Amino acid sequence: MEVGECEDLFPSIVSHQPSLMQLHGKIDKQEFMDPYNHIMVERKIPQLKGKLCLGCFEDWLLLADELTKETFFLHRTLDPKLKVLLPPLRGESFDHLGSCIVSSSPTSHRCVVTFVGRGRDVILYCRPKMNVSWTKVQVPIDPQGYHSFTGQAVRFKGKIYILHGSILTERVVVINEDSLLNGDCSWTIIQMPNRISGWYHLVVSGHDMFLVLVATSTLHLGAPTACTIHRLRTSDRTWMCVKSIGGSVFFLGGIQSSALPASQAGTQRDCIYVLNQNYGLLHGEGVYKISMQDQAVSLSLYLKRPRNWICKLCWLMPTRVNQSMKSKRETLSFIHSIGTDKSNGTHVHKEKNKIEKCKTDISRAWADVPIELVEPLLSRLNLADSLRLSSICKAWNSVSNLIQDTNVYPWLMYFANDSCLWRLFDPVFGKEYSIDMKWLGFRKNLTFHYSKDGWVLASKENKHLFLINPIKGEFICLPDLDHSRSTAMSFSSSPVNLDCMVFVVWLTDFQVLEISTWSPGEEEWSKMSFDNESGLYVPCNPVFTRGEFYCYRPNGELLVYNLKKKNLQFLTIKAPFEVTTQNEIGQIITRIMQCHLIEARGDLLTVFRERSKDPLRIFKLDQQYMVWREVDDIGDLTIFLNEKTSLAKSCPEKRCRNLMFLSGFADGHCKSSPSYSLQTNKYYPEESYHIKEPMNCIWIQPSLKALN
């Protein structure tokens, strides 16, 4: 077979841009996935049948026969003459093999191939064409076995850097490659800059090594909610937080991570494509795109069916750069605009032209307009315009007293790049506002957690907690609390109320549930521990109603904490749907879904969605019979969904009734929020790829009391 014919077996995207490849072992077909255009291509490549990919190194694929455990390098041209044999991996499980590191070209006599373990402190290495077997080295970093290699490792300046930890990665183990080959495996430890509930990635880009921390909503669920990047300072082996990755593009996850200059990657600079680390357990959807320029995330590649293990997916970097390929950089600056679609914009433009042609008599004062004509306007105006209306003249000041909190709708609050501006987007009226938060002083690295009554519970560096009122310009410092292990938090009411309580749920281990509470005037947190025999976590923030905090659990159970009695009650309620499923290898696992708990007019609602393309399902708690009942009509309510705070509000606008707004922006711009209609059971926009969500955003309902 000619080389050119072999190359044609791969889709064209493999040669021109980064793509994701999955080999299914015994299955005939191989999949190649395009994260830019959201497409998948299946091919039958005889040379790859029955093979698993263990790594991709420039022009070479490291393959293994799933049946015989034979391993070898094969050139990307698939030419059988360009093949380098390795010792077979008999006796080793592919599932326990982590990242593979290659020191140089497989054709070089100096080449060393190294595997790090996943879930065990083991390293395998060999020299191609020289060794007949793999050398196994046990690295006794944690003799008790509580912590182990996570499977992620990179080679940087003659050393091997390996992520090490248990549930949360705690350290980076550094092993000198020469000492490993000489039989004297010595190591040093570099501590993490901070711990998160999410994904950790090491990636080498140019002459630097980066540690990427991608936080998720809970330990095993959700799209990225925050991303921080640290560059290793080799002089003292410390991590330095950076805001940019130097014009590069990172491709993270799978069996290894890679980096390319944006010009070669064919996409915008300073962005990260990251594979959901948990999709093998049916918990994820595919590849997410993180833009560091505006701290926004979008779903870049949707995996239609679950994959069993992440080690079978590999990033393929282009073998050559197509010089004629134009850059596909996207415009990421948020646009200040009004309206939700093009048709409305055209209508507004025509009306504006008509008004300009009209001659208006402006000789009369605004005060001459009867107040009876002004008052009906309030129900048709957004909050900002209502306040402006009352300030036009003294005679209209009285209308401000008619503005009620019932006419104020939630706004989506998020950061504006790295400035001191916080953005507020009104999805009902399609308008955006800015708040200058210089007075706060510590805006950077601030994370939103929950909001109520115009106040936001936020933290800095996973330790310092604050209650902030961005509209009134007030904040309250709470006692320090290491919430890196917390699963959910909320508060009962505005902290100006003495009976306000901040409520935090911890999962200290699988058998103990800890609750921490704080009220204004207290100098430290009150802590209580409860048995957690089921081992279930709290997938969404609690809500407060009727003097009690309610926490939902995946099995349908409710945890109820009474604020006055300070006791915790477990309400055993059957889950609203089947909570377990069977994966492709026959294991029974718990279905983890996107979950929202909402208080609406004294009732408890739950909203579920397993994957972004699935319908949103709403259940209401029947408090008489204590069962969850599905509803398909919420009347005049409008629901605002967010993983941190979800709100329900009565809305007089007919177009917003029976509607759920999702946090984010449709088509990537501040023109409209994505939504789901219960009437049509459809999303707008229909494709998840058109939705971009700020990683750190939250719904906040302004309180008019804060403006007085």
Secondary structure, DSSP 8 states (H G I E B T S, - for coil): --HHHHHHTS-THHHHS-EEEEE-BTSSEEEEEETTTTEEEEEE-GGGTTEEEEEEETTEEEEEETTT--EEEEETT--TTSEEEE---TT--GGGEEEEEESS-TTSTT--EEEEESSS-EEEEE-TTT-SS-EEEE--S-TTSS-EEEEEEEEETTEEEEEEESSSEEEEEEEEHHHHHTT---EEEEE-S---SEEEEEEEETTEEEEEEEEEEETTEEEEEEEEEEEEETTTTEEEEES--TTEEEEE-TT--EEEEHHHHTS-SSEEEEE-TTGGGT---EEEEEETTTTEEEEEEE-SS--S-GGGEEEE--SS--TT--------S------SSHHHHHHHHHHHHHHHHS-----S-GGGS-HHHHGGGGGGS-HHHHHHHHTS-GGGGGGGGG--GGG---EEEEE-TTSSEEEEEETTTTEEEEEE-GGGS--TTEEEEEEETTEEEEEETTTEEEEEETTTTEEEE------TTEEEEEESS-TTSTT--EEEEEEEETTEEEEEEE-TT-SS-EEEEEE-TT-----S--EEETTEEEEE-TTS-EEEEETTTTEEEEE----SS--EEE-TTS-EEE---EEEEEEETTEEEEEEESSTTS--EEEEEETTTTEEEEES--TTEEEEE-SS--EEEE-S-GGGTTEEEESSEETTSTT---EEETTTTEEESSSGGGEEEESSEEEE---GGGG-
